[in-house]
Amino acid sequence: MRIVVIGAGHLGYIVSDFLVNEGYDVVVVDSDGEKLEAIRNDLDVLTIQADGTSPSFMRSRDVEGSDLLVAVTAMDEVNIIACILAKKNGIPHTIARIRDPKFLSEPVDYIKENFDIDLVLSPELITAREISRLVMTPSAINVEDFAGGKVRLLETKISPHSPMAHRALKDITLPPSVLIALILRDHHMIIPHGSDRILPLDNVYFLGNPDSLTKISAHSNAKYQKRTQNSLIIGAGRTGQALAPMLEKQGISVKVIDNNEDHCQEMAGKLKKGMVLLGDGTDIDLLTQEGVSEADTVICTTKDERLNLMMALLSKHLGAGQTIVRVTRTEYISIMQQVGIDIVLSTRLLAAAEVLGFVRSGNVVSVSLLEGARAEALEIVIPESSRAAGVPLMKAGIPRSCLVGAYVRDGKASIPDGRSVLAAGDNVILIVETDHVQDVISYFKGRD
């Protein structure tokens, strides 16, 4: 499969990187030669310096016959035009990065029919939705839902006072609808077995029924049991403007600080009860005066991740509850976690997961990238040809790098054991090390 990526910026780079690792033939196009050189030096891709909206370019030999075009430049109009031209020139599938609310407010079907776009990619909107889910789930560092919400993957940090700390998994009693799917310790991932122990400050992924997981997370980390009632958002850009109304609809008190007057005015028009303040998020006097110590959650969403880090740490110092920071560069994630930021979200990783889910399609329903993309949670549908169908899991020869976490059959979610038998049509949730994803997908897909 040949995939054309229009735009060699940070998002174009990370999307291209993932696609190359999946084994696809990738062509990266940009009018900026320096950006292309940086990608060419790091990735095994074909780079072309050209205008991605040029009709003659779309008819060129390097683009003709491609299977997918991904337009991720910084300009919505460029991405839309590129997708329209791609479809006119025979490229069957298109993905476009779109951030302007005037486009995002339109129904998905309208965008698809009028702009020939199969998947709209809005990193800021995706990030806002993810933050909203996390805020509504006490104790969670990460939350992913599968099978229409019937199965949830929840990451939480184990408190030193948790009854699970220092205990072997075989000695921990969990509801039948919950299992421990993954442990992260000192930046090492552990796909757990019964003899493994949970230690304080481990990041543990629980998989299972959403209602049962709410009770489990409360026992694992008492620090953030309390539901967020008061939130402070620093940054009223696209992410902040998408997020604040979401939180307000959930009954959360919202206060927003931004140093851009236009942003503040736009934000004020989107809130019914929330307060919007024009000011500097690093101003200690302002934060103190506005009651940062009473905020259950402080969310830093500006474009500058280093500024977000400083503001989050400052808020912590002044007595705020949990902190959530939006970043673009994935290399900042582990550093921020090490210095005490509770939740770090990469807009680009979230967007890249959307692209991967679309590209894999077929029997792959959704993709969630875990731990800086070192592991993935996949939802797949078992086809008739799968080697896993009709055989007890203990005898199915499933790759060791894969954990079958849950399956949904006839609308009912179940946690499997070695005697469980998967059937064609089951929705199955897998936890897989990223380096082995293609082997696992091939295994479950089975014979063509």
Secondary structure, 3 states (H helix, E strand, C coil): CEEEEECCCHHHHHHHHHHHHCCCEEEEEECCHHHHHHHHHHCCCEEEECCCCCHHHHCCCCCCCCCEEEECCCCHHHHHHHHHHHHHCCCCEEEEECCCHHHHCCCHHHHHHHHCCCEEECHHHHHHHHHHHHHCCCCCCEEEEEHHHCEEEEEEECCCCCCCCCEEHHHCCCCCCEEEEEEEECCEEECCCCCCEECCCCEEEEEECHHHHHHHHHHHCHHHCCCCCEEEEECCCHHHHHHHHHHHHCCCEEEEEECCHHHHHHHHCCCCCCEEEECCCCCHHHHHHCCHHHCCEEEECCCCHHHHHHHHHHHHHCCCCEEEEEECCCCHHHHHHHCCCCEEEEHHHHHHHHHHHHHHCCCEEEEEEECCCCEEEEEEECCCCCCCECCEHHHCCCCCCEEEEEEEECCEEECCCCCCEECCCCEEEEEEEHHHHHHHHHHHHCCC
